[in-house]
């Protein structure tokens, strides 16, 4: 097909579909998303205490929350 329809491959040869600007845009989106996915659960788990003052949150619950959020966000995107 590449010899039959060479115009289909022209945007890729001219770097129109993925260039430096799109790369940095995707990188910035990934960094922003990772900050949001980390700091929202961090803020929620930081203040999670029982009536007697003991912390309910632990590292495993925090990690599972972040991993679940990550799977959902990646699936939606």
BATIPA-505181 format. One record per atom (N, C-alpha, C, O, CB): residue number from 1; atom name; x, y, z. Coordinates in steps of 0.001 Angstrom, whole numbers, plus 500000, padded with zeros to 6 digits. Glycine has a CB too. Layout:
# BATIPA-505181
NODE   resi   name        u        v        w
NODE    NUM     CA        X        Y        Z
...
This chain:
# BATIPA-505181
NODE   resi   name        u        v        w
NODE      1      N   500806   498806   500000
NODE      1     CA   500000   500000   500000
NODE      1      C   500854   501265   500000
NODE      1      O   500403   502309   499528
NODE      1     CB   499081   499994   501188
NODE      2      N   502071   501191   500518
NODE      2     CA   502893   502402   500569
NODE      2      C   503276   502880   499168
NODE      2      O   503408   504083   498941
NODE      2     CB   504157   502149   501397
NODE      3      N   503452   501966   498246
NODE      3     CA   503767   502369   496876
NODE      3      C   502510   502775   496118
NODE      3      O   502553   503600   495205
NODE      3     CB   504479   501235   496139
NODE      4      N   501396   502181   496513
NODE      4     CA   500141   502461   495830
NODE      4      C   499535   503804   496265
NODE      4      O   499008   504558   495447
NODE      4     CB   499150   501334   496089
NODE      5      N   499625   504082   497569
NODE      5     CA   499033   505306   498123
NODE      5      C   500095   506076   498917
NODE      5      O   500050   506074   500147
NODE      5     CB   497804   504968   499033
NODE      6      N   501025   506717   498261
NODE      6     CA   502110   507402   498990
NODE      6      C   501640   508623   499787
NODE      6      O   502314   509037   500730
NODE      6     CB   503183   507834   498014
NODE      7      N   500502   509199   499422
NODE      7     CA   500024   510384   500148
NODE      7      C   499569   510053   501572
NODE      7      O   499502   510938   502425
NODE      7     CB   498876   511033   499384
NODE      8      N   499257   508782   501827
NODE      8     CA   498857   508395   503172
NODE      8      C   500009   508546   504165
NODE      8      O   499774   508746   505357
NODE      8     CB   498349   506961   503175
NODE      9      N   501228   508452   503695
NODE      9     CA   502400   508484   504560
NODE      9      C   503078   509853   504607
NODE      9      O   504063   510032   505323
NODE      9     CB   503389   507452   504105
NODE     10      N   502564   510804   503858
NODE     10     CA   503164   512126   503796
NODE     10      C   503167   512851   505149
NODE     10      O   504195   513427   505504
NODE     10     CB   502435   512957   502778
NODE     11      N   502063   512852   505929
NODE     11     CA   502100   513555   507226
NODE     11      C   503159   512994   508173
NODE     11      O   503772   513752   508925
NODE     11     CB   500738   513478   507897
NODE     12      N   503380   511703   508150
NODE     12     CA   504405   511111   509006
NODE     12      C   505806   511480   508568
NODE     12      O   506687   511679   509404
NODE     12     CB   504263   509614   509024
NODE     13      N   506017   511572   507281
NODE     13     CA   507328   511951   506771
NODE     13      C   507653   513411   507049
NODE     13      O   508821   513777   507183
NODE     13     CB   507401   511685   505287
NODE     14      N   506624   514240   507135
NODE     14     CA   506819   515667   507394
NODE     14      C   506695   516017   508882
NODE     14      O   506692   517193   509245
NODE     14     CB   505812   516476   506594
NODE     15      N   506596   515013   509727
NODE     15     CA   506465   515188   511183
NODE     15      C   505277   516070   511560
NODE     15      O   505386   516893   512469
NODE     15     CB   507742   515789   511752
NODE     16      N   504168   515913   510888
NODE     16     CA   502994   516712   511191
NODE     16      C   502166   516103   512315
NODE     16      O   501467   516825   513026
NODE     16     CB   502143   516872   509953
NODE     17      N   502235   514786   512485
NODE     17     CA   501410   514123   513485
NODE     17      C   502069   514075   514855
NODE     17      O   501371   514066   515869
NODE     17     CB   501086   512728   513035
NODE     18      N   503376   514044   514910
NODE     18     CA   504084   514004   516190
NODE     18      C   505380   514774   516051
NODE     18      O   506327   514324   515407
NODE     18     CB   504358   512541   516644
NODE     19      N   505402   515937   516663
NODE     19     CA   506586   516789   516597
NODE     19      C   506989   517196   518013
NODE     19      O   506421   516699   518986
NODE     19     CB   506322   518047   515712
NODE     20      N   507949   518083   518132
NODE     20     CA   508446   518471   519452
NODE     20      C   507364   519147   520288
NODE     20      O   507282   518923   521496
NODE     20     CB   509643   519401   519309
NODE     21      N   506548   519958   519663
NODE     21     CA   505491   520656   520395
NODE     21      C   504502   519664   520989
NODE     21      O   504125   519787   522154
NODE     21     CB   504762   521645   519478
NODE     22      N   504077   518679   520197
NODE     22     CA   503139   517680   520705
NODE     22      C   503789   516816   521778
NODE     22      O   503126   516411   522733
NODE     22     CB   502623   516802   519563
NODE     23      N   505071   516532   521630
NODE     23     CA   505783   515755   522639
NODE     23      C   505786   516480   523976
NODE     23      O   505478   515882   525007
NODE     23     CB   507216   515475   522188
NODE     24      N   506135   517772   523967
NODE     24     CA   506168   518528   525214
NODE     24      C   504782   518751   525784
NODE     24      O   504623   518821   527003
NODE     24     CB   506846   519855   524999
NODE     25      N   503765   518866   524922
NODE     25     CA   502390   518980   525400
NODE     25      C   501970   517706   526122
NODE     25      O   501381   517768   527201
NODE     25     CB   501434   519271   524232
NODE     26      N   502269   516556   525535
NODE     26     CA   501933   515276   526171
NODE     26      C   502715   515077   527465
NODE     26      O   502178   514547   528438
NODE     26     CB   502210   514114   525211
NODE     27      N   503978   515498   527484
NODE     27     CA   504788   515384   528693
NODE     27      C   504226   516267   529799
NODE     27      O   504130   515829   530945
NODE     27     CB   506247   515759   528402
NODE     28      N   503857   517489   529480
NODE     28     CA   503275   518393   530463
NODE     28      C   501958   517854   531006
NODE     28      O   501699   517945   532206
NODE     28     CB   503063   519769   529851
NODE     29      N   501130   517298   530139
NODE     29     CA   499867   516705   530584
NODE     29      C   500123   515542   531532
NODE     29      O   499420   515393   532532
NODE     29     CB   499037   516233   529379
NODE     30      N   501121   514717   531231
NODE     30     CA   501458   513594   532095
NODE     30      C   501955   514040   533456
NODE     30      O   501597   513447   534474
NODE     30     CB   502495   512731   531438
NODE     31      N   502780   515082   533484
NODE     31     CA   503293   515595   534760
NODE     31      C   502154   516182   535595
NODE     31      O   502076   515931   536797
NODE     31     CB   504387   516665   534517
NODE     32      N   501282   516952   534975
NODE     32     CA   500142   517534   535697
NODE     32      C   499213   516454   536228
NODE     32      O   498751   516533   537367
NODE     32     CB   499362   518486   534787
NODE     33      N   498939   515451   535414
NODE     33     CA   498077   514353   535838
NODE     33      C   498695   513596   537004
NODE     33      O   497992   513229   537945
NODE     33     CB   497813   513400   534673
NODE     34      N   499997   513361   536954
NODE     34     CA   500639   512621   538040
NODE     34      C   500631   513423   539338
NODE     34      O   500459   512850   540414
NODE     34     CB   502075   512259   537657
NODE     35      N   500815   514735   539254
NODE     35     CA   500724   515560   540463
NODE     35      C   499327   515495   541059
NODE     35      O   499175   515368   542274
NODE     35     CB   501097   517018   540152
NODE     36      N   498317   515581   540223
NODE     36     CA   496934   515512   540707
NODE     36      C   496640   514151   541319
NODE     36      O   496035   514064   542387
NODE     36     CB   495948   515799   539565
NODE     37      N   497071   513078   540636
NODE     37     CA   496802   511731   541138
NODE     37      C   497552   511436   542433
NODE     37      O   497135   510561   543192
NODE     37     CB   497175   510703   540087
NODE     38      N   498634   512135   542699
NODE     38     CA   499355   511906   543946
NODE     38      C   498848   512795   545068
NODE     38      O   498593   512308   546169
NODE     38     CB   500834   512136   543741
NODE     39      N   498697   514089   544811
NODE     39     CA   498448   515015   545904
NODE     39      C   497005   515038   546405
NODE     39      O   496777   515389   547563
NODE     39     CB   498830   516374   545479
NODE     40      N   496034   514682   545587
NODE     40     CA   494659   514610   546095
NODE     40      C   494513   513462   547092
NODE     40      O   494008   513696   548190
NODE     40     CB   493658   514435   544930
NODE     41      N   494931   512221   546766
NODE     41     CA   494877   511176   547805
NODE     41      C   495800   511466   548989
NODE     41      O   495482   511112   550125
NODE     41     CB   495244   509829   547203
NODE     42      N   496930   512103   548732
NODE     42     CA   497846   512443   549826
NODE     42      C   497164   513369   550823
NODE     42      O   497269   513174   552034
NODE     42     CB   499129   513103   549279
NODE     43      N   496477   514360   550321
NODE     43     CA   495749   515271   551207
NODE     43      C   494610   514586   551930
NODE     43      O   494334   514898   553088
NODE     43     CB   495215   516440   550426
NODE     44      N   493946   513659   551263
NODE     44     CA   492837   512942   551897
NODE     44      C   493341   511976   552967
NODE     44      O   492733   511858   554031
NODE     44     CB   492024   512179   550844
NODE     45      N   494432   511295   552695
NODE     45     CA   494954   510321   553650
NODE     45      C   495738   510979   554782
NODE     45      O   495892   510386   555850
NODE     45     CB   495835   509320   552935
NODE     46      N   496223   512170   554567
NODE     46     CA   497017   512848   555588
NODE     46      C   496164   513198   556801
NODE     46      O   496653   513201   557930
NODE     46     CB   497658   514112   555012
NODE     47      N   494901   513489   556569
NODE     47     CA   494024   513918   557660
NODE     47      C   493107   512810   558147
NODE     47      O   492220   513068   558960
NODE     47     CB   493194   515095   557220
NODE     48      N   493294   511583   557675
NODE     48     CA   492409   510481   558062
NODE     48      C   492837   509916   559421
NODE     48      O   493833   509201   559521
NODE     48     CB   492420   509363   556981
NODE     49      N   492066   510250   560463
NODE     49     CA   492326   509739   561815
NODE     49      C   491009   509263   562425
NODE     49      O   489929   509736   562071
NODE     49     CB   492993   510836   562716
NODE     50      N   491130   508322   563344
NODE     50     CA   489946   507826   564058
NODE     50      C   489604   508763   565213
NODE     50      O   490284   509764   565437
NODE     50     CB   490182   506383   564584
NODE     51      N   488539   508425   565942
NODE     51     CA   488128   509236   567088
NODE     51      C   489177   509242   568194
NODE     51      O   489324   510233   568909
NODE     51     CB   486809   508727   567638
NODE     52      N   489911   508127   568337
NODE     52     CA   490915   508060   569403
NODE     52      C   492255   508678   568984
NODE     52      O   493203   508666   569769
NODE     52     CB   491129   506611   569820
NODE     53      N   492348   509209   567782
NODE     53     CA   493555   509885   567330
NODE     53      C   494514   509015   566543
NODE     53      O   495541   509510   566079
NODE     53     CB   494260   510438   568487
NODE     54      N   494213   507726   566375
NODE     54     CA   495090   506833   565619
NODE     54      C   494843   507021   564121
NODE     54      O   493719   507276   563691
NODE     54     CB   494859   505351   566032
NODE     55      N   495902   506892   563347
NODE     55     CA   495770   507038   561893
NODE     55      C   495149   505793   561284
NODE     55      O   495543   504673   561608
NODE     55     CB   497138   507314   561249
NODE     56      N   494174   505990   560398
NODE     56     CA   493550   504870   559698
NODE     56      C   494372   504507   558463
NODE     56      O   494462   503342   558077
NODE     56     CB   492093   505214   559299
NODE     57      N   494956   505511   557867
NODE     57     CA   495629   505306   556589
NODE     57      C   496997   504668   556785
NODE     57      O   497683   504915   557778
NODE     57     CB   495770   506631   555844
NODE     58      N   497373   503851   555823
NODE     58     CA   498702   503270   555785
NODE     58      C   499204   503351   554348
NODE     58      O   498472   503769   553451
NODE     58     CB   498698   501794   556308
NODE     59      N   500430   502958   554137
NODE     59     CA   501027   503098   552805
NODE     59      C   500362   502196   551775
NODE     59      O   500266   502561   550603
NODE     59     CB   502510   502791   552865
NODE     60      N   499906   501032   552195
NODE     60     CA   499279   500119   551233
NODE     60      C   497948   500679   550734
NODE     60      O   497668   500639   549536
NODE     60     CB   499064   498734   551869
NODE     61      N   497140   501190   551632
NODE     61     CA   495866   501781   551214
NODE     61      C   496096   502994   550321
NODE     61      O   495366   503207   549353
NODE     61     CB   495030   502181   552440
NODE     62      N   497105   503780   550648
NODE     62     CA   497460   504947   549830
NODE     62      C   497889   504511   548435
NODE     62      O   497459   505100   547443
NODE     62     CB   498586   505760   550502
NODE     63      N   498734   503483   548350
NODE     63     CA   499228   502995   547055
NODE     63      C   498098   502387   546221
NODE     63      O   498041   502591   545009
NODE     63     CB   500342   501954   547267
NODE     64      N   497210   501650   546862
NODE     64     CA   496090   501045   546134
NODE     64      C   495156   502128   545595
NODE     64      O   494640   502012   544483
NODE     64     CB   495308   500071   547048
NODE     65      N   494944   503163   546375
NODE     65     CA   494097   504271   545925
NODE     65      C   494699   504962   544709
NODE     65      O   493994   505247   543741
NODE     65     CB   493895   505286   547056
NODE     66      N   495991   505228   544755
NODE     66     CA   496651   505881   543622
NODE     66      C   496666   504977   542394
NODE     66      O   496418   505440   541281
NODE     66     CB   498083   506278   543996
NODE     67      N   496954   503691   542589
NODE     67     CA   496999   502768   541451
NODE     67      C   495623   502616   540808
NODE     67      O   495511   502572   539582
NODE     67     CB   497524   501396   541897
NODE     68      N   494582   502537   541624
NODE     68     CA   493221   502436   541083
NODE     68      C   492845   503705   540325
NODE     68      O   492255   503641   539247
NODE     68     CB   492207   502176   542214
NODE     69      N   493189   504848   540892
NODE     69     CA   492913   506120   540198
NODE     69      C   493651   506191   538875
NODE     69      O   493110   506661   537874
NODE     69     CB   493310   507315   541078
NODE     70      N   494885   505724   538876
NODE     70     CA   495688   505741   537642
NODE     70      C   495067   504866   536563
NODE     70      O   495012   505273   535402
NODE     70     CB   497120   505273   537929
NODE     71      N   494604   503686   536915
NODE     71     CA   493986   502790   535929
NODE     71      C   492714   503429   535360
NODE     71      O   492458   503349   534159
NODE     71     CB   493659   501409   536571
NODE     72      N   491929   504055   536219
NODE     72     CA   490691   504692   535759
NODE     72      C   491008   505868   534829
NODE     72      O   490387   506003   533775
NODE     72     CB   489847   505174   536966
NODE     73      N   491962   506712   535206
NODE     73     CA   492293   507890   534395
NODE     73      C   492867   507469   533049
NODE     73      O   492498   508039   532022
NODE     73     CB   493294   508799   535138
NODE     74      N   493758   506490   533031
NODE     74     CA   494337   506033   531770
NODE     74      C   493275   505405   530874
NODE     74      O   493304   505581   529656
NODE     74     CB   495462   505030   532033
NODE     75      N   492346   504678   531470
NODE     75     CA   491265   504071   530669
NODE     75      C   490361   505143   530060
NODE     75      O   489920   505010   528918
NODE     75     CB   490423   503108   531539
NODE     76      N   490088   506191   530813
NODE     76     CA   489225   507260   530317
NODE     76      C   489938   508069   529228
NODE     76      O   489333   508443   528223
NODE     76     CB   488796   508185   531475
NODE     77      N   491231   508332   529443
NODE     77     CA   491963   509114   528445
NODE     77      C   492129   508331   527177
NODE     77      O   492722   508827   526219
NODE     77     CB   493322   509538   528974
